[in-house]
Amino acid sequence: MELHASTKESKPPSVGVRNCCCRLRCTQELPSSCYRRSLLRSHQPLFALHPLFALTNRLVAVVRALNSSPSSVEDMSLISQNARTKARKTQRVEDIKEPLNHEEVEDGKDSDDEALKAKKRKREQSEMQQVREMKKLESFLFGSLYSPVEFGKEDNEVEIGDKKSSDLFFTDRSANNVLSVYEEDADISEESDDDRAAVQRKPVWVDDEEEKATINIANVNRLRKLRKEEDEDLISGSEYVSRLRAQHVKLNPGTDWAQIDSRSKIDRSSDDESDEENEAALNQGNKDVDDILRTNEDLVVKSSSKLLPGHVEYSKLVDANIQDPSNGPINSVQFHRNAQLLLATGLDRKLRFFQIDGKRNTKIQSIFLEDCPIRKAAFLPDGSQVILSGRRKFFYSFDLVKAKVDKVGPLVGREEKSLENFEVSPDSKLVAFVGNEGYILLVSSKTKQLVSTLKMNGTVRSLAFAEDGQQLLSGGGDGQVYHWDLRTMTCMHKGVDEGCINSTALSTSPGGKLFAAGSDSGIVNIYNREEFLGGKRKPIKTIENLTTKVDFMKFNHDSQILAICSGMKKSSLKLIHIPSYTVFSNWPPPNASLSYPRCLDFSPGGGFMAVGNSAGKVLLYKLHHYQHA
C-alpha cells in the first residue's frame, strides 16, 4: 500500500491537540477507525504529523525484510516484539499490519506470549513494590514490624532478598575462644569476693605523670591534714591522690546498703549454716532496700510516740454540731469508741449524734427528752448504751442497738433529788452517782438497780474510776481524796489534797499511773497514784494557770495531754504537756474565742478534740501530732 501526500497546505494543529479526519479532538492517540479513514482519504498533512506514522513505516520495512531475508528472523523477533507491545498498548495493530503468512503468524504468537510474560512480570514487580511500600508505611507508623531498626541504613539500600548469601552471613571463627554464659557463671562463682572486688576496683587508666610529680603538702595549709608525720613534706603524685581519696572517704562515709561490694564485709564462718544465715540476711537487706525504692511513701515519718513540749500543732475544723447547733449551753460531749460517733447534749433537752469527719460532720440522729434538761451524758465503754441524767430523781438509758430510751428511777431506798453527776466504770459494769450527805450510789449498768453505797465524811463532788473499774477515787468538801476498793466496798486510803479546800474535779490517766485533782480556787495538783497511796502527799506538779473553779479535766488516750477548763471565765481552757508538766504556750488560740468552755473530750486515737461551750457550739480541732482519730 502506498501513501500519497497532498500538495494542499493546511495549518498545523495546536500544541498538545491533534485533529483527525472525523474532526475529533484527540489528545493522545487516534482511534483505529479514524486512522483507517485517514489512510483511505490520503490526508497527508494530517496523517504525517501523527506519531504513529513513523511506527507504520518501520513495520512495513520489517515485513519487507522478512519476505526478502529469512535469515533475519531473530532480529525481527526483537523488533516485532517491541512493535507488537506498543501496538497492543494502543490497540491498533490490526489496522496497520498487512496479512502475514503462516510462519509470520506463528512468530507473532510467540512474541505475544513473551510480551504477556513480560507484562506479567512487570505487574508482579509493581505489586511487590506496592507491598514493600505498604510495609514501609506500617513500619513508619507502628514501629519495626517486619524488620528491626538499624542505625545508618538508608531507604534506598538494597533489600536482603537482592543480596547474596555470602554477603549476609559469615562464620564466627572466634566462637571456640569465648566462654558461654553458663561457663562464665561457673567461673565467676568459683572466684572469691575479694578477687572480684579487686577486679572491679582496677582503674581503667593510670596517669604516668603521677609517679614523676612531687607535691609539697607542708607549704599549703589545707594540705597539712594529709601528713602522716609532722615533718613530712614531699610526697609522690600517686600517694597524694590516694591520701586525698582516703580523706574524702573519711569526711563522707557512705551507707552500707548502697555499696555494691557490701557482701564482702559480712563476716563468714567456716560452717555452711553461718554462710546460709549470712546469705539470708543479705538477701533480706537487699529486699528491704528494693521495697524502699519501689514505693512513693514518705521515708521519714513523724514519730507519734513522743509529744514535744512548748507548742502543740493543731488546726480548727468545722464545728462538730454545725448541722444542728444547740439552743442552750453544751454540758457533755464524748466520742464513741469507734472514733466517728460523737454525742452532744445540753439544757435544750436534746441528745444529738454526729458523724465526725472534720468536713461535714453529718448529723445522724437527735432525741428529745421532755422532762429532763440534760446535765450529763456518757457512753458506756463497750459502746452499747448512753446514760443521761439531770436534776431529777431519775435518769435515762438509751440503747444504741435497739434505739430505745428507758427511764430509770427513782432508786429504791434513796431520796436523792438530783442524779446529775455520775461516772461510768471502764469495764461497763457500774455507774457511780453522786448522792446526798457524802453517799456514793453504785448502780448496775445491766439491771439498772442499786448495788451498793459508799459513805464519805464530807460531801461528794467528784468521782473517777481507776484500775479498770476495780478502784474508785472520790473528792469533796473536806479537801481529801478517797481511794475505794470496789471488790470489798471499803476505803483503802484517804489523803489530803495539798492546798485544796473544796475538791471540784478528779481525773485519772488511762493507765492509772497518774491522777489530777482540781479545786474551787483553780489549783490543779498532779499526783503519782502509787506514791500517793504510799503516803507521799507532795504532788508531782501544781498547775496554777486557772484562776477560777476547775469544772472539768480530761487526760488523752496516751496520757501526754491533760486538758483543764473552767466555765466561769472566757477561753479558760489549758492544755498541759504531761511529760514536762508545762502548759502549751500557743493554746488557747489567741485570735479565737472559746466562749465559756464547759466540757471537752479527745477522740480514741487523739486526732480530734471537741470542746463544748455555753454558746451551744461544739468546737472541733485537729491535733496534728496524732495520725489517727
KAZIKA-V795314 format. One record per residue. N is the residue number from 1. RES is the residue in three letters. SS is DSSP state (a for helix, b for strand, c for the rest). NEAR is the number of other ideal C-beta (glycine too) atoms within 8 Angstrom. Layout:
{{N:RES:SS:NEAR} {N:RES:SS:NEAR}}
This chain:
{{1:MET:c:4} {2:GLU:c:3} {3:LEU:c:8} {4:HIS:c:6} {5:ALA:c:8} {6:SER:c:8} {7:THR:c:4} {8:LYS:c:5} {9:GLU:c:4} {10:SER:c:6} {11:LYS:c:3} {12:PRO:c:4} {13:PRO:c:7} {14:SER:c:4} {15:VAL:c:3} {16:GLY:c:4} {17:VAL:c:9} {18:ARG:b:10} {19:ASN:b:9} {20:CYS:c:13} {21:CYS:c:9} {22:CYS:c:7} {23:ARG:c:5} {24:LEU:c:8} {25:ARG:b:6} {26:CYS:b:12} {27:THR:c:6} {28:GLN:c:3} {29:GLU:c:7} {30:LEU:c:12} {31:PRO:c:9} {32:SER:a:10} {33:SER:a:7} {34:CYS:a:13} {35:TYR:a:15} {36:ARG:a:9} {37:ARG:a:10} {38:SER:a:14} {39:LEU:a:10} {40:LEU:a:6} {41:ARG:a:7} {42:SER:c:11} {43:HIS:c:9} {44:GLN:a:10} {45:PRO:a:11} {46:LEU:a:12} {47:PHE:a:12} {48:ALA:a:8} {49:LEU:c:9} {50:HIS:c:10} {51:PRO:c:5} {52:LEU:a:12} {53:PHE:a:10} {54:ALA:a:7} {55:LEU:a:12} {56:THR:a:9} {57:ASN:a:8} {58:ARG:a:10} {59:LEU:a:11} {60:VAL:a:9} {61:ALA:a:8} {62:VAL:a:12} {63:VAL:a:12} {64:ARG:a:8} {65:ALA:a:10} {66:LEU:a:12} {67:ASN:a:5} {68:SER:a:5} {69:SER:c:6} {70:PRO:a:5} {71:SER:a:4} {72:SER:a:9} {73:VAL:a:9} {74:GLU:a:6} {75:ASP:a:7} {76:MET:a:12} {77:SER:a:11} {78:LEU:a:8} {79:ILE:a:10} {80:SER:a:12} {81:GLN:a:11} {82:ASN:a:8} {83:ALA:a:12} {84:ARG:a:13} {85:THR:a:10} {86:LYS:a:9} {87:ALA:a:13} {88:ARG:a:10} {89:LYS:a:6} {90:THR:a:9} {91:GLN:c:7} {92:ARG:c:12} {93:VAL:a:10} {94:GLU:a:6} {95:ASP:a:8} {96:ILE:a:11} {97:LYS:c:10} {98:GLU:c:6} {99:PRO:c:3} {100:LEU:c:8} {101:ASN:c:5} {102:HIS:a:5} {103:GLU:a:6} {104:GLU:a:10} {105:VAL:a:9} {106:GLU:a:8} {107:ASP:a:12} {108:GLY:a:11} {109:LYS:a:8} {110:ASP:a:9} {111:SER:a:12} {112:ASP:a:10} {113:ASP:a:8} {114:GLU:a:9} {115:ALA:a:12} {116:LEU:a:8} {117:LYS:a:8} {118:ALA:a:9} {119:LYS:a:8} {120:LYS:a:8} {121:ARG:a:8} {122:LYS:a:8} {123:ARG:a:8} {124:GLU:a:8} {125:GLN:a:8} {126:SER:a:8} {127:GLU:a:8} {128:MET:a:8} {129:GLN:a:8} {130:GLN:a:8} {131:VAL:a:8} {132:ARG:a:9} {133:GLU:a:8} {134:MET:a:8} {135:LYS:a:10} {136:LYS:a:9} {137:LEU:a:8} {138:GLU:a:10} {139:SER:a:12} {140:PHE:a:5} {141:LEU:a:5} {142:PHE:a:5} {143:GLY:c:4} {144:SER:c:7} {145:LEU:c:7} {146:TYR:c:6} {147:SER:c:5} {148:PRO:c:4} {149:VAL:c:5} {150:GLU:c:5} {151:PHE:c:4} {152:GLY:c:4} {153:LYS:c:5} {154:GLU:c:5} {155:ASP:c:4} {156:ASN:c:3} {157:GLU:c:6} {158:VAL:c:4} {159:GLU:c:7} {160:ILE:a:5} {161:GLY:a:4} {162:ASP:a:5} {163:LYS:c:9} {164:LYS:c:5} {165:SER:a:6} {166:SER:a:5} {167:ASP:a:5} {168:LEU:a:7} {169:PHE:c:5} {170:PHE:c:3} {171:THR:c:4} {172:ASP:c:5} {173:ARG:c:4} {174:SER:c:6} {175:ALA:a:6} {176:ASN:a:4} {177:ASN:a:4} {178:VAL:c:6} {179:LEU:c:5} {180:SER:c:6} {181:VAL:a:5} {182:TYR:a:6} {183:GLU:a:8} {184:GLU:a:9} {185:ASP:a:8} {186:ALA:a:8} {187:ASP:a:9} {188:ILE:a:8} {189:SER:a:6} {190:GLU:a:5} {191:GLU:c:8} {192:SER:c:5} {193:ASP:a:9} {194:ASP:a:7} {195:ASP:a:8} {196:ARG:a:11} {197:ALA:a:10} {198:ALA:a:8} {199:VAL:a:7} {200:GLN:a:8} {201:ARG:a:6} {202:LYS:c:6} {203:PRO:c:5} {204:VAL:c:3} {205:TRP:c:4} {206:VAL:c:5} {207:ASP:c:6} {208:ASP:c:6} {209:GLU:a:7} {210:GLU:a:12} {211:GLU:a:8} {212:LYS:a:6} {213:ALA:c:9} {214:THR:b:7} {215:ILE:b:10} {216:ASN:b:8} {217:ILE:c:14} {218:ALA:c:9} {219:ASN:c:5} {220:VAL:c:8} {221:ASN:a:4} {222:ARG:a:5} {223:LEU:a:9} {224:ARG:a:9} {225:LYS:a:6} {226:LEU:a:10} {227:ARG:c:9} {228:LYS:c:3} {229:GLU:c:5} {230:GLU:c:4} {231:ASP:c:4} {232:GLU:c:10} {233:ASP:c:7} {234:LEU:b:7} {235:ILE:b:10} {236:SER:b:10} {237:GLY:a:13} {238:SER:a:8} {239:GLU:a:8} {240:TYR:a:14} {241:VAL:a:9} {242:SER:a:8} {243:ARG:a:10} {244:LEU:a:9} {245:ARG:a:8} {246:ALA:a:8} {247:GLN:a:10} {248:HIS:a:8} {249:VAL:a:9} {250:LYS:a:7} {251:LEU:a:5} {252:ASN:c:6} {253:PRO:c:4} {254:GLY:c:7} {255:THR:c:5} {256:ASP:a:7} {257:TRP:a:7} {258:ALA:a:5} {259:GLN:c:9} {260:ILE:c:4} {261:ASP:c:10} {262:SER:a:10} {263:ARG:a:7} {264:SER:a:8} {265:LYS:a:7} {266:ILE:c:9} {267:ASP:c:4} {268:ARG:c:6} {269:SER:c:6} {270:SER:c:3} {271:ASP:c:6} {272:ASP:a:5} {273:GLU:a:6} {274:SER:a:10} {275:ASP:a:10} {276:GLU:a:8} {277:GLU:a:8} {278:ASN:a:11} {279:GLU:a:8} {280:ALA:a:8} {281:ALA:a:9} {282:LEU:a:11} {283:ASN:a:8} {284:GLN:a:8} {285:GLY:a:9} {286:ASN:a:8} {287:LYS:a:8} {288:ASP:a:8} {289:VAL:a:9} {290:ASP:a:8} {291:ASP:a:8} {292:ILE:a:8} {293:LEU:a:6} {294:ARG:c:5} {295:THR:c:6} {296:ASN:c:2} {297:GLU:c:4} {298:ASP:c:4} {299:LEU:c:5} {300:VAL:c:4} {301:VAL:c:5} {302:LYS:c:5} {303:SER:c:5} {304:SER:c:6} {305:SER:c:3} {306:LYS:c:6} {307:LEU:c:9} {308:LEU:c:5} {309:PRO:c:8} {310:GLY:c:7} {311:HIS:c:7} {312:VAL:c:12} {313:GLU:c:7} {314:TYR:b:10} {315:SER:b:7} {316:LYS:b:9} {317:LEU:c:10} {318:VAL:c:9} {319:ASP:c:11} {320:ALA:c:14} {321:ASN:c:16} {322:ILE:c:7} {323:GLN:c:8} {324:ASP:c:8} {325:PRO:c:8} {326:SER:c:14} {327:ASN:c:6} {328:GLY:c:9} {329:PRO:c:13} {330:ILE:b:18} {331:ASN:b:13} {332:SER:b:15} {333:VAL:b:14} {334:GLN:b:10} {335:PHE:b:13} {336:HIS:c:11} {337:ARG:c:9} {338:ASN:c:7} {339:ALA:c:13} {340:GLN:c:8} {341:LEU:b:11} {342:LEU:b:14} {343:LEU:b:15} {344:ALA:b:15} {345:THR:b:13} {346:GLY:b:15} {347:LEU:c:9} {348:ASP:c:9} {349:ARG:c:9} {350:LYS:b:12} {351:LEU:b:14} {352:ARG:b:13} {353:PHE:b:11} {354:PHE:b:17} {355:GLN:b:11} {356:ILE:c:16} {357:ASP:c:8} {358:GLY:c:9} {359:LYS:c:6} {360:ARG:c:6} {361:ASN:c:16} {362:THR:b:8} {363:LYS:b:12} {364:ILE:b:7} {365:GLN:b:6} {366:SER:b:9} {367:ILE:b:8} {368:PHE:b:7} {369:LEU:c:12} {370:GLU:c:5} {371:ASP:c:4} {372:CYS:c:12} {373:PRO:c:9} {374:ILE:c:17} {375:ARG:c:11} {376:LYS:b:13} {377:ALA:b:13} {378:ALA:b:11} {379:PHE:b:11} {380:LEU:c:12} {381:PRO:c:10} {382:ASP:c:6} {383:GLY:c:9} {384:SER:c:8} {385:GLN:b:10} {386:VAL:b:12} {387:ILE:b:14} {388:LEU:b:15} {389:SER:b:16} {390:GLY:c:13} {391:ARG:c:7} {392:ARG:c:12} {393:LYS:c:8} {394:PHE:b:10} {395:PHE:b:13} {396:TYR:b:13} {397:SER:b:12} {398:PHE:b:12} {399:ASP:b:11} {400:LEU:c:9} {401:VAL:c:5} {402:LYS:c:5} {403:ALA:c:5} {404:LYS:b:6} {405:VAL:b:9} {406:ASP:b:9} {407:LYS:b:6} {408:VAL:b:8} {409:GLY:b:9} {410:PRO:c:8} {411:LEU:c:10} {412:VAL:c:6} {413:GLY:c:4} {414:ARG:c:9} {415:GLU:c:5} {416:GLU:c:12} {417:LYS:c:7} {418:SER:c:8} {419:LEU:c:16} {420:GLU:c:10} {421:ASN:c:11} {422:PHE:b:15} {423:GLU:b:9} {424:VAL:b:15} {425:SER:c:13} {426:PRO:c:8} {427:ASP:c:8} {428:SER:c:10} {429:LYS:c:8} {430:LEU:b:13} {431:VAL:b:12} {432:ALA:b:15} {433:PHE:b:13} {434:VAL:b:13} {435:GLY:c:12} {436:ASN:a:7} {437:GLU:a:5} {438:GLY:a:11} {439:TYR:b:11} {440:ILE:b:16} {441:LEU:b:14} {442:LEU:b:13} {443:VAL:b:13} {444:SER:b:11} {445:SER:c:13} {446:LYS:c:5} {447:THR:c:4} {448:LYS:c:9} {449:GLN:c:7} {450:LEU:b:11} {451:VAL:b:7} {452:SER:b:6} {453:THR:b:9} {454:LEU:b:12} {455:LYS:b:6} {456:MET:c:13} {457:ASN:c:5} {458:GLY:c:9} {459:THR:c:8} {460:VAL:b:14} {461:ARG:b:11} {462:SER:b:14} {463:LEU:b:14} {464:ALA:b:12} {465:PHE:b:14} {466:ALA:b:12} {467:GLU:a:7} {468:ASP:a:6} {469:GLY:a:11} {470:GLN:c:8} {471:GLN:b:12} {472:LEU:b:13} {473:LEU:b:15} {474:SER:b:15} {475:GLY:b:15} {476:GLY:b:14} {477:GLY:c:8} {478:ASP:c:7} {479:GLY:c:10} {480:GLN:b:13} {481:VAL:b:15} {482:TYR:b:11} {483:HIS:b:13} {484:TRP:b:14} {485:ASP:b:11} {486:LEU:c:11} {487:ARG:c:5} {488:THR:c:5} {489:MET:c:8} {490:THR:b:6} {491:CYS:b:9} {492:MET:b:8} {493:HIS:b:8} {494:LYS:b:7} {495:GLY:b:9} {496:VAL:b:8} {497:ASP:c:13} {498:GLU:c:9} {499:GLY:c:8} {500:CYS:c:14} {501:ILE:c:6} {502:ASN:c:10} {503:SER:b:17} {504:THR:b:12} {505:ALA:b:13} {506:LEU:b:16} {507:SER:b:11} {508:THR:b:14} {509:SER:c:11} {510:PRO:c:8} {511:GLY:c:6} {512:GLY:c:9} {513:LYS:c:8} {514:LEU:b:14} {515:PHE:b:15} {516:ALA:b:16} {517:ALA:b:14} {518:GLY:b:14} {519:SER:b:17} {520:ASP:c:8} {521:SER:c:8} {522:GLY:c:14} {523:ILE:c:13} {524:VAL:b:15} {525:ASN:b:14} {526:ILE:b:15} {527:TYR:b:12} {528:ASN:b:9} {529:ARG:a:12} {530:GLU:a:7} {531:GLU:a:8} {532:PHE:a:13} {533:LEU:a:9} {534:GLY:c:6} {535:GLY:c:5} {536:LYS:c:7} {537:ARG:c:7} {538:LYS:c:4} {539:PRO:c:8} {540:ILE:c:7} {541:LYS:b:7} {542:THR:b:10} {543:ILE:b:14} {544:GLU:c:7} {545:ASN:c:7} {546:LEU:c:14} {547:THR:c:6} {548:THR:c:9} {549:LYS:c:10} {550:VAL:c:17} {551:ASP:c:10} {552:PHE:b:13} {553:MET:b:14} {554:LYS:b:10} {555:PHE:b:13} {556:ASN:c:11} {557:HIS:c:8} {558:ASP:c:6} {559:SER:c:11} {560:GLN:c:9} {561:ILE:b:13} {562:LEU:b:13} {563:ALA:b:15} {564:ILE:b:17} {565:CYS:b:17} {566:SER:c:15} {567:GLY:c:11} {568:MET:c:8} {569:LYS:c:9} {570:LYS:c:7} {571:SER:c:9} {572:SER:c:14} {573:LEU:b:14} {574:LYS:b:14} {575:LEU:b:11} {576:ILE:b:14} {577:HIS:b:15} {578:ILE:c:13} {579:PRO:c:8} {580:SER:c:6} {581:TYR:c:10} {582:THR:b:8} {583:VAL:b:10} {584:PHE:c:13} {585:SER:c:6} {586:ASN:c:7} {587:TRP:c:11} {588:PRO:c:8} {589:PRO:c:8} {590:PRO:c:5} {591:ASN:c:3} {592:ALA:c:7} {593:SER:c:5} {594:LEU:c:13} {595:SER:c:10} {596:TYR:c:13} {597:PRO:b:16} {598:ARG:b:13} {599:CYS:b:12} {600:LEU:b:14} {601:ASP:b:10} {602:PHE:b:13} {603:SER:c:13} {604:PRO:c:10} {605:GLY:c:10} {606:GLY:c:14} {607:GLY:c:11} {608:PHE:b:16} {609:MET:b:12} {610:ALA:b:17} {611:VAL:b:14} {612:GLY:b:17} {613:ASN:b:14} {614:SER:c:9} {615:ALA:c:7} {616:GLY:c:13} {617:LYS:c:12} {618:VAL:b:14} {619:LEU:b:12} {620:LEU:b:15} {621:TYR:b:12} {622:LYS:b:11} {623:LEU:b:12} {624:HIS:c:7} {625:HIS:c:9} {626:TYR:c:9} {627:GLN:c:5} {628:HIS:c:7} {629:ALA:c:9}}
